């Protein structure tokens, strides 16, 4: 028993130290202003009545996956595997659906004001997914309890950025923390804590799809000039929808395993 407690304490201490290091780095680094060139995307083609056509419509997969997740989780009563973190899962897919709306709105007219509605739902999904990982890996109780605190932190990071932006000295440090620190902690949690092997593979695939999406975002112009068909940013939206789709498959398998009264696959 003592050795078990020691292991748990060491794991918690590692996560705490990394979290504190991440938070501390925010306060010692210089403010991160919003790059005005961020709004200049490679593919600005106006098709029909839609400006920046492909960057707008490439958000449709996010809308579809978000809706499928919401429909799968309704009504509230689910089997045990889903029921435990039902609210966390529902908030995650609501966030995905809202990203599809917010990102489409932003790309219709890219500027710092419309960007708020792209980033705000992102923080909902980032933080909800982080709480799901905590619930599945550390403890279900912790995952439930931390959900709204994490989302509040996400909202505050956006509010802080907007407040500084309105004063002419925009600062994205806290938004960067909210976006990237959970991804680091999730990777560490999946490495340290015992999680069902199949479930862990799905979670790693979700993280991989997110990393690939960020690579395509970075290579926006390179992809567009190389293909002359589609930009990296448009592909990024599709890849961003792949992660939630992978997790949706997890929930679908769990739900079906309960319906058929078979042993859960994951």
ABEGO torsion letter per residue (X at the ends): XAAAAAAAAAAAAAAAAAAAAAAAAAAABBBBBBBAAAABBABABBBEABBGAAAAAAAAAAAAAAAAAAAAAOBABBBAAAAAAAAAAAAAAAAAAAAAAAAAAAAABBBAAAAAAAAAAAAAAAAAAAAAAAAAAABAAAAAAAAAAAAAAAAAAAAAAAAAAAAGBBBAAAAAAAAAAAAAAAAAAAAABBBBAAAAAAAAAAAAAAAAAAAAAAAAAAAAAAAGABBAAAAAAAAAAAAAAAAAAAAAAAAAAAAAGBBBAX
